[in-house]
């Protein structure tokens, strides 16, 4: 029996190849294979279906014509339209090499099987080139990514609280989209199946609206930026003097200097008035002890001076006290007085510079942050 079946299939294929069956887009002309009219006139047993169509209602020529039309309609009409944020993309049968085995399966059912006892329901199988589908999806994703304007970077951002720099990506810029490429590809696969099986015209559409992702700055540390100089001094146990030092630190900490700009202690701190919280404390006048509002702020200016020296920055103006002081080594002090002697230094680096002052438990630390 198997040899007989193989012979029939071979004859059928040969007859198809020599146009014994001719199929055109306009009409179908089907003639019976020579000497095999009985096989074509054969009716399949009741209950045998192919893709939901009851084959017992048809002779072979009519069934072949019907399924030829269905197959041809798929390959000619198949179309998937993808709309990504308003832009349209189209995928057609030839783009992904769609193939379906309906006619092969029909011939097998009609000529190669004598009876159907267990399985009477059959369905066509289709195939396509998945690598071409992936390339189609990837092209849409790349178009979406490339539609975003170039990200503009600014100078690294300094956070005075954490004493760290972050990459200078300006806030409010589009830096990506919320589209997951894997999910998007699976959606395309689902729509291909829907176009093949569910829609009589073999059309399907996928409308995606992908929302942009915006900066702010990246939390990643900015390479090369950090602390470039620091110095610590210790204060006496004099409450008013320590109050003045603490206030000066609060007023000055966080000062930012642009490249080439000059820091003036007197200008940045301003007058140490009582209304601003400053108190009477010890000062030096012509080498002699005295008192005055803001006494003790020279320790702040002197600590800044030593941090500036460690950072290798340019000192523009500096004056020594009229007598030695105990909080910095000899020759490393910087006296100041509003309207009089001042301490100045220049940001001679090509980058922004930040001045951070911390006072706690009679410990004064000055740090300079930037990039040389």
C-alpha positions as CSV (number, residue, x, y, z in Angstrom):
1,X,0.0,0.0,0.0
2,X,2.8,2.5,0.9
3,X,4.5,1.9,-2.5
4,X,1.2,2.6,-4.2
5,X,0.6,5.8,-2.3
6,X,4.1,7.0,-3.1
7,X,3.5,6.3,-6.8
8,X,0.3,8.4,-6.7
9,X,2.0,11.3,-5.0
10,X,4.9,11.2,-7.5
11,X,2.4,11.2,-10.4
12,X,0.5,14.1,-8.8
13,X,3.6,16.3,-8.4
14,X,4.7,15.6,-11.9
15,X,1.3,16.5,-13.3
16,X,1.3,19.8,-11.2
17,X,4.8,20.7,-12.5
18,X,3.6,20.2,-16.2
19,X,0.6,22.5,-15.6
20,X,-2.0,19.7,-15.5
21,X,-3.3,22.0,-12.7
22,X,-3.1,25.7,-13.7
23,X,-3.8,28.4,-11.1
24,X,-4.0,32.1,-11.9
25,X,-5.0,35.2,-10.0
26,X,-8.1,35.8,-12.1
27,X,-9.5,32.2,-12.4
28,X,-8.7,28.6,-11.6
29,X,-8.8,25.9,-14.3
30,X,-8.4,22.5,-12.8
31,X,-8.3,19.4,-15.0
32,X,-8.1,15.9,-13.6
33,X,-4.8,14.0,-13.8
34,X,-4.9,11.7,-16.8
35,X,-6.3,8.3,-15.9
36,X,-7.1,9.3,-12.3
37,X,-10.6,10.7,-12.4
38,X,-11.7,8.2,-9.8
39,X,-9.2,9.6,-7.3
40,X,-10.3,13.1,-8.0
41,X,-13.9,12.3,-7.6
42,X,-13.3,10.6,-4.3
43,X,-15.1,12.1,-1.3
44,X,-13.4,12.1,2.1
45,X,-15.2,10.7,5.1
46,X,-17.5,13.0,7.0
47,X,-15.9,14.9,9.7
48,X,-12.6,15.5,8.1
49,X,-11.7,19.2,8.2
50,X,-8.8,21.3,7.1
51,X,-8.4,24.7,8.6
52,X,-12.1,24.4,9.7
53,X,-13.4,23.6,6.3
54,X,-15.3,20.3,5.9
55,X,-13.6,18.4,3.1
56,X,-16.5,15.9,2.6
57,X,-18.4,18.8,0.9
58,X,-15.9,19.0,-1.9
59,X,-14.4,17.0,-4.7
60,X,-10.7,17.3,-5.0
61,X,-10.7,19.8,-7.9
62,X,-13.1,22.1,-5.9
63,X,-11.1,21.7,-2.7
64,X,-7.9,22.4,-4.5
65,X,-9.3,25.5,-6.1
66,X,-10.7,26.8,-2.7
67,X,-7.4,26.3,-0.8
68,X,-5.4,27.7,-3.7
69,X,-7.4,30.8,-3.5
70,X,-6.9,31.0,0.2
71,X,-3.2,30.4,0.0
72,X,-2.7,33.0,-2.8
73,X,-4.8,35.6,-0.9
74,X,-2.5,35.2,2.1
75,X,0.7,35.6,0.1
76,X,-0.7,38.6,-1.8
77,X,-2.6,40.4,0.9
78,X,-0.6,39.8,4.1
79,X,0.3,43.2,5.6
80,X,1.3,44.2,9.1
81,X,1.3,47.9,9.8
82,X,3.2,49.1,12.8
83,X,2.7,52.7,14.0
84,X,5.4,53.9,16.4
85,X,4.7,57.3,17.9
86,X,2.8,58.2,14.7
87,X,5.3,56.9,12.2
88,X,4.2,54.0,10.0
89,X,6.1,50.9,9.0
90,X,4.9,48.0,6.8
91,X,5.7,44.3,6.8
92,X,4.5,42.2,3.9
93,X,4.7,38.4,3.0
94,X,7.7,38.7,0.8
95,X,9.6,40.7,3.4
96,X,9.7,37.7,5.7
97,X,9.3,34.8,3.2
98,X,6.0,33.5,4.5
99,X,5.2,29.9,3.5
100,X,2.2,27.8,4.3
101,X,1.7,24.0,3.7
102,X,-2.0,24.0,3.0
103,X,-1.9,22.5,-0.5
104,X,0.7,19.9,0.4
105,X,-1.4,18.9,3.4
106,X,-4.5,18.7,1.2
107,X,-2.8,16.4,-1.3
108,X,-1.6,14.2,1.5
109,X,-5.1,13.9,3.0
110,X,-6.7,13.2,-0.4
111,X,-4.3,10.8,-2.0
112,X,-2.0,9.3,0.7
113,X,-4.5,8.3,3.4
114,X,-7.3,5.7,3.0
115,X,-9.3,6.4,6.2
116,X,-9.4,8.6,9.3
117,X,-10.4,6.9,12.4
118,X,-8.7,8.8,15.2
119,X,-7.8,12.3,14.0
120,X,-10.2,14.1,11.7
121,X,-9.2,17.7,12.3
122,X,-6.2,19.1,10.5
123,X,-4.6,22.6,10.3
124,X,-2.1,24.1,8.0
125,X,1.3,25.2,9.3
126,X,3.0,28.4,8.3
127,X,6.6,29.5,8.5
128,X,8.5,32.7,8.0
129,X,12.1,34.0,8.5
130,X,12.3,35.1,12.1
131,X,15.6,36.8,11.5
132,X,13.9,39.1,9.1
133,X,11.2,39.8,11.6
134,X,13.8,40.7,14.2
135,X,15.6,43.0,11.8
136,X,12.3,44.7,11.1
137,X,11.6,45.3,14.8
138,X,15.2,46.4,15.4
139,X,15.0,48.9,12.6
140,X,11.9,50.5,14.3
141,X,13.6,50.6,17.7
142,X,16.7,52.2,16.2
143,X,14.6,54.8,14.4
144,X,12.9,55.6,17.7
145,X,16.2,56.0,19.5
146,X,17.7,58.1,16.7
147,X,14.6,60.4,16.8
148,X,15.7,61.9,20.1
149,X,17.8,65.0,19.9
150,X,21.5,64.7,20.9
151,X,22.1,64.9,24.7
152,X,23.8,68.1,25.7
153,X,26.3,67.9,28.5
154,X,27.1,70.7,30.9
155,X,29.9,71.1,33.5
156,X,29.8,68.4,36.1
157,X,27.3,69.1,38.9
158,X,28.6,69.4,42.5
159,X,26.5,68.4,45.5
160,X,27.7,70.3,48.6
161,X,25.8,67.9,50.9
162,X,27.5,64.7,49.6
163,X,30.7,66.5,48.4
164,X,30.5,64.6,45.1
165,X,30.3,65.5,41.5
166,X,27.8,64.0,39.0
167,X,28.0,63.8,35.2
168,X,26.8,67.1,33.8
169,X,23.8,66.0,31.8
170,X,21.4,68.9,31.6
171,X,18.0,68.1,33.1
172,X,14.8,67.8,31.0
173,X,16.5,66.2,28.1
174,X,15.2,63.0,26.3
175,X,17.7,60.3,27.2
176,X,15.7,57.2,26.0
177,X,12.2,55.7,25.7
178,X,10.2,53.3,27.8
179,X,9.9,50.7,25.0
180,X,11.1,47.2,25.9
181,X,12.6,45.7,22.6
182,X,11.8,42.1,23.7
183,X,8.1,42.9,24.5
184,X,7.8,44.9,21.2
185,X,9.2,41.9,19.2
186,X,6.7,39.5,20.8
187,X,3.9,41.9,20.0
188,X,4.9,41.8,16.3
189,X,5.0,38.0,16.4
190,X,1.4,38.0,17.8
191,X,0.2,40.4,15.1
192,X,1.7,38.2,12.4
193,X,-0.2,35.3,13.6
194,X,-3.4,37.4,13.8
195,X,-3.0,38.6,10.3
196,X,-2.5,35.0,9.0
197,X,-5.4,33.4,10.9
198,X,-7.8,35.9,12.3
199,X,-8.4,38.6,9.7
200,X,-10.0,37.5,6.4
201,X,-8.0,40.1,4.5
202,X,-4.8,39.1,6.3
203,X,-4.2,42.6,7.7
204,X,-3.1,43.5,11.2
205,X,-2.0,46.8,12.9
206,X,0.1,47.5,16.0
207,X,-0.1,51.0,17.4
208,X,2.6,51.8,19.9
209,X,3.1,55.0,21.9
210,X,6.4,55.0,23.6
211,X,7.0,57.7,26.2
212,X,10.3,59.5,26.4
213,X,12.6,59.2,29.5
214,X,14.1,62.5,30.7
215,X,17.3,63.4,32.6
216,X,18.1,64.6,35.5
217,X,21.8,64.3,36.0
218,X,23.3,60.8,36.1
219,X,24.4,59.7,39.6
220,X,27.6,58.4,38.2
221,X,30.7,60.1,39.6
222,X,32.4,62.6,37.2
223,X,35.8,61.2,36.3
224,X,38.7,63.3,37.5
225,X,36.7,65.6,39.7
226,X,37.0,65.6,43.5
227,X,38.7,67.3,46.4
228,X,41.9,69.1,45.3
229,X,42.9,70.6,48.7
230,X,42.0,70.5,52.4
231,X,43.2,71.9,55.7
232,X,42.1,71.5,59.3
233,X,42.6,73.8,62.4
234,X,41.4,73.6,66.0
235,X,39.8,76.4,67.9
236,X,39.9,77.5,71.6
237,X,37.2,77.0,74.2
238,X,35.8,80.6,73.8
239,X,32.1,80.5,73.1
240,X,31.8,83.9,71.3
241,X,34.9,83.3,69.2
242,X,33.6,79.9,68.2
243,X,30.1,81.4,67.3
244,X,31.9,83.8,64.9
245,X,33.9,81.0,63.3
246,X,30.8,78.9,62.9
247,X,28.8,81.7,61.3
248,X,31.6,82.6,58.9
249,X,31.7,78.9,57.8
250,X,27.9,78.9,57.2
251,X,28.1,82.1,55.1
252,X,31.1,81.0,53.0
253,X,30.5,77.3,52.5
254,X,29.3,76.4,49.0
255,X,30.9,79.4,47.3
256,X,31.6,78.6,43.6
257,X,34.3,80.2,41.6
258,X,34.3,80.2,37.8
259,X,37.6,79.6,36.0
260,X,39.8,82.8,36.3
261,X,37.6,84.4,38.9
262,X,39.0,85.7,42.3
263,X,37.7,85.0,45.7
264,X,37.7,87.9,48.2
265,X,37.2,86.9,51.8
266,X,35.9,90.4,52.8
267,X,33.6,90.6,49.9
268,X,32.1,87.1,50.3
269,X,31.7,87.3,54.0
270,X,30.6,90.9,54.3
271,X,30.6,93.0,57.5
272,X,30.5,91.0,60.7
273,X,27.6,93.0,62.3
274,X,25.7,92.2,65.4
275,X,22.5,92.0,63.4
276,X,24.0,89.0,61.5
277,X,24.7,87.2,64.8
278,X,28.4,88.0,65.2
279,X,29.7,88.6,68.7
280,X,32.5,90.4,70.5
281,X,35.6,88.3,70.8
282,X,39.4,88.7,71.0
283,X,41.4,90.3,68.1
284,X,44.9,91.6,67.6
285,X,45.4,95.3,67.0
286,X,49.0,96.3,66.3
287,X,50.2,93.2,68.0
288,X,48.2,93.8,71.1
289,X,45.1,91.9,72.3
290,X,41.8,93.6,72.0
291,X,38.1,92.8,71.3
292,X,35.8,93.4,68.3
293,X,32.7,92.1,66.5
294,X,33.6,89.0,64.6
295,X,36.8,88.2,66.5
296,X,38.1,84.8,65.4
297,X,37.3,85.0,61.7
298,X,41.0,85.3,60.9
299,X,41.3,81.6,61.8
300,X,38.8,81.0,59.0
301,X,40.7,83.0,56.5
302,X,44.0,81.4,57.6
303,X,42.6,77.9,57.2
304,X,41.3,78.8,53.7
305,X,44.8,80.1,52.9
306,X,46.4,76.8,53.8
307,X,43.9,74.8,51.8
308,X,44.6,77.1,48.9
309,X,48.3,76.4,49.2
310,X,47.7,72.7,49.3
311,X,45.5,72.9,46.1
312,X,48.2,74.9,44.3
313,X,45.9,77.8,43.5
314,X,47.1,81.3,42.9
315,X,47.3,83.6,46.0
316,X,46.4,87.2,45.0
317,X,46.5,89.0,48.3
318,X,47.5,87.8,51.8
319,X,48.6,89.7,55.0
320,X,50.3,88.3,58.1
321,X,49.1,89.1,61.6
322,X,51.0,91.7,63.6
323,X,51.9,88.9,66.1
324,X,52.1,85.1,65.9
325,X,49.0,83.0,66.1
326,X,48.7,79.5,67.5
327,X,46.3,77.8,65.1
328,X,48.6,77.6,62.0
329,X,52.4,77.3,61.5
330,X,54.4,80.5,61.5
331,X,54.1,82.3,58.2
332,X,51.0,80.5,57.2
333,X,48.4,82.9,58.6
334,X,46.1,85.4,56.7
335,X,44.6,88.3,58.6
336,X,41.4,90.0,57.4
337,X,39.4,93.0,58.4
338,X,36.3,94.4,56.6
339,X,37.5,97.6,54.8
340,X,41.1,96.7,55.5
341,X,43.4,93.7,54.9
342,X,41.9,91.1,52.7
343,X,42.7,87.5,51.6
344,X,42.2,86.8,48.0
345,X,43.0,83.8,45.7
346,X,42.2,83.0,42.1
347,X,40.7,79.9,40.5
348,X,43.5,79.3,38.1
349,X,42.1,76.0,36.9
350,X,40.1,75.5,33.7
351,X,37.0,74.2,35.7
352,X,34.6,75.4,38.3
353,X,35.8,75.4,41.9
354,X,33.8,74.9,45.1
355,X,34.7,76.0,48.6
356,X,33.4,73.9,51.5
357,X,33.8,74.9,55.2
358,X,32.8,72.6,58.1
359,X,32.9,73.5,61.8
360,X,32.0,71.0,64.5
361,X,33.2,70.4,68.0
362,X,36.0,73.1,67.8
363,X,37.3,71.6,64.6
364,X,37.4,73.7,61.4
365,X,38.0,72.1,58.0
366,X,38.3,73.9,54.7
367,X,38.2,71.8,51.4
368,X,38.4,72.9,47.8
369,X,36.6,70.7,45.2
370,X,37.1,70.8,41.4
371,X,39.5,69.4,38.8
372,X,43.0,70.7,38.1
